[in-house]
Amino acid sequence: MRKIFKDLFLRGERGIIGEMLSVKNLSAEVDGKRILSGVDFEVKENETVVFLGENGAGKSTMMKAIVGAPGVKVISETVDFAQKPDKWEILKMTPDERARAGIMMCFQDPEVIEGVKTTELVREALMARGERLSRDEVIEREAEASKKLKTSIFMTEREVNKGFSGGEKKKNEILQMLVLRPKLVILDEIDSGLDVDAAGQISKILMDYQRETGCSFLVITHNMKILKHLQPTRCYVLHQGKIVAEGDGKMVKRVEKEGYGWIK
């Protein structure tokens, strides 16, 4: 298992290399109501894939199903993570096992965790996957991430997201990403709570991180402008729980110009 984690977190070569995530026939329910029906898509290594669609289309439910968030009941699926031969059917894994394998989700409205400082949370996550770092070593990594984000290192000594503005919550999650270095990052409305300048700054940080690590991004957004920075290679449109359109980055421009009327 140690070799699998080592191989999984190795830096990838430039360019799209192999399959990172494969989703086949994903269907899911929330509170007994069918939200997703037979969703199929894939994400390759070092690729940015975006999901668009109107509110209620099932985008967030799909992402939560992938990370194992509570309240989402998966009723038919195959979701494979990482490349062969070390391919895992992740829906058989617990949420914490998926996180240790290298999957991280940045939520639209990050939770407040009272009584736990960001440094403590990050250190526990690192230790859970076998990285025995001292508190000072974790703070050193956080300081480097804070410098990139232009935020105060003292934010990491506060309770996670407690009293944070929407923008501070998002930056705190990106700080965690920079320290934990996941291979698949799911971004749910990453621009929510950020002003225009901050959104541009975060987009640049994400692109730099992708170049450094070869990671993959799976993005949900209604803000087409942020996608100009993230440069998606593939775009899917969800409507009533099904993928109804697929294309390259040009589809983003069409949705920005015409909305979703042409899909209906």
URGIVEN-V310355 format. One record per residue. N is the residue number from 0. RES is the residue in one small letter. PSI is psi in radians with two decimals (* if undefined). OMEGA is omega as a letter, one per 40 degrees, with the letter a starting at -180 (NA if undefined). Layout:
BEGIN
{{N RES PSI OMEGA} {N RES PSI OMEGA}}
END
This chain:
BEGIN
{{0 m -0.66 i} {1 r -0.68 i} {2 k -0.67 i} {3 i -0.81 i} {4 f -0.71 i} {5 k -0.81 a} {6 d -0.67 a} {7 l -0.62 a} {8 f 0.04 i} {9 l 2.57 i} {10 r 2.28 i} {11 g 2.79 i} {12 e 2.85 i} {13 r 2.55 i} {14 g 2.87 i} {15 i 2.11 a} {16 i -1.09 a} {17 g -3.09 a} {18 e 2.26 i} {19 m -0.76 a} {20 l 2.31 i} {21 s 2.09 a} {22 v 2.17 a} {23 k 2.20 i} {24 n 0.81 a} {25 l 2.06 i} {26 s 2.53 a} {27 a 2.72 i} {28 e 2.66 i} {29 v 2.14 a} {30 d 0.70 i} {31 g 0.02 a} {32 k 2.27 i} {33 r 2.15 a} {34 i -0.71 a} {35 l 2.49 a} {36 s 1.83 i} {37 g 0.87 a} {38 v 2.29 i} {39 d 2.23 i} {40 f 2.99 i} {41 e 2.73 i} {42 v 2.22 i} {43 k 2.85 i} {44 e 2.42 i} {45 n 0.48 a} {46 e 2.57 i} {47 t 2.04 a} {48 v 2.32 a} {49 v 2.47 i} {50 f 2.19 i} {51 l 2.88 i} {52 g 2.79 a} {53 e 2.88 i} {54 n 2.37 i} {55 g 0.10 a} {56 a -0.34 i} {57 g 0.17 a} {58 k -0.92 a} {59 s -0.65 i} {60 t -0.71 i} {61 m -0.79 a} {62 m -0.71 i} {63 k -0.59 i} {64 a -0.66 a} {65 i -0.69 a} {66 v -0.14 i} {67 g 0.52 i} {68 a 2.52 a} {69 p 2.68 i} {70 g -0.17 i} {71 v 2.07 i} {72 k 1.98 i} {73 v 2.20 a} {74 i -0.24 i} {75 s 2.34 a} {76 e 2.80 i} {77 t 2.04 i} {78 v 1.92 a} {79 d 2.42 a} {80 f 2.39 i} {81 a 2.99 a} {82 q 2.73 i} {83 k 2.59 e} {84 p -0.07 a} {85 d 1.06 a} {86 k 2.24 a} {87 w 2.38 i} {88 e 1.68 a} {89 i -0.37 a} {90 l -0.10 i} {91 k -0.03 a} {92 m 2.64 i} {93 t 2.82 i} {94 p -0.70 a} {95 d -0.55 i} {96 e -0.66 i} {97 r -0.70 i} {98 a -0.75 i} {99 r -0.50 i} {100 a -0.30 i} {101 g 0.34 i} {102 i 2.29 i} {103 m 2.41 i} {104 m 2.24 i} {105 c 1.92 a} {106 f 2.73 i} {107 q -0.71 i} {108 d 1.53 a} {109 p 2.50 a} {110 e 2.62 i} {111 v 2.29 i} {112 i 1.72 a} {113 e 2.50 i} {114 g -0.03 a} {115 v 2.16 i} {116 k 2.67 a} {117 t -0.73 i} {118 t -0.72 i} {119 e -0.73 i} {120 l -0.82 a} {121 v -0.74 a} {122 r -0.73 i} {123 e -0.67 i} {124 a -0.73 i} {125 l -0.75 a} {126 m -0.57 a} {127 a -0.47 i} {128 r 0.29 i} {129 g 0.08 i} {130 e 1.82 a} {131 r 1.49 a} {132 l 2.51 i} {133 s 2.88 i} {134 r -0.69 i} {135 d -0.66 i} {136 e -0.67 i} {137 v -0.76 i} {138 i -0.63 i} {139 e -0.75 i} {140 r -0.71 i} {141 e -0.66 i} {142 a -0.70 i} {143 e -0.74 i} {144 a -0.70 i} {145 s -0.65 i} {146 k -0.74 i} {147 k -0.67 a} {148 l -0.18 a} {149 k 0.76 i} {150 t 2.90 i} {151 s 2.37 i} {152 i -0.42 a} {153 f -0.29 i} {154 m -0.57 a} {155 t -0.24 i} {156 e 0.06 i} {157 r 2.79 i} {158 e 2.47 a} {159 v 1.97 i} {160 n 0.05 a} {161 k 2.12 a} {162 g 0.16 a} {163 f 2.56 i} {164 s 2.98 i} {165 g -0.73 i} {166 g -0.67 i} {167 e -0.65 i} {168 k -0.77 a} {169 k -0.73 i} {170 k -0.61 i} {171 n -0.63 i} {172 e -0.67 i} {173 i -0.63 i} {174 l -0.79 i} {175 q -0.70 i} {176 m -0.78 a} {177 l -0.58 a} {178 v -0.72 a} {179 l -0.45 i} {180 r 1.03 i} {181 p 2.84 i} {182 k -0.48 i} {183 l 2.08 a} {184 v 2.13 i} {185 i 2.11 a} {186 l 1.87 a} {187 d 1.82 a} {188 e 0.98 a} {189 i -0.44 a} {190 d -0.15 a} {191 s 2.20 i} {192 g -0.08 a} {193 l 2.47 i} {194 d 3.07 a} {195 v -0.80 a} {196 d -0.74 a} {197 a -0.67 i} {198 a -0.72 i} {199 g -0.70 i} {200 q -0.82 i} {201 i -0.70 i} {202 s -0.73 i} {203 k -0.74 i} {204 i -0.74 i} {205 l -0.74 i} {206 m -0.70 i} {207 d -0.72 i} {208 y -0.72 i} {209 q -0.72 i} {210 r -0.64 a} {211 e -0.63 a} {212 t -0.33 a} {213 g 0.36 a} {214 c 2.97 i} {215 s 2.55 i} {216 f 2.39 i} {217 l 2.01 a} {218 v 2.36 i} {219 i 2.29 i} {220 t 2.73 i} {221 h -0.09 a} {222 n 1.77 a} {223 m -0.42 a} {224 k -0.64 a} {225 i -0.42 a} {226 l -0.36 i} {227 k -0.54 i} {228 h -0.70 a} {229 l -0.36 i} {230 q 1.18 i} {231 p 2.49 i} {232 t -0.40 a} {233 r 2.57 a} {234 c 2.32 i} {235 y 2.56 i} {236 v 2.18 i} {237 l 2.43 i} {238 h 2.08 a} {239 q 0.77 i} {240 g 0.14 i} {241 k 2.61 i} {242 i 2.10 a} {243 v -0.15 i} {244 a 2.57 i} {245 e 2.46 i} {246 g -2.98 i} {247 d -2.85 a} {248 g -0.37 a} {249 k -0.46 i} {250 m -0.55 i} {251 v -0.76 a} {252 k -0.63 i} {253 r -0.75 i} {254 v -0.68 i} {255 e -0.64 a} {256 k -0.71 a} {257 e -0.16 a} {258 g -2.65 a} {259 y 0.13 a} {260 g -0.65 a} {261 w -0.45 i} {262 i -0.76 i} {263 k * NA}}
END
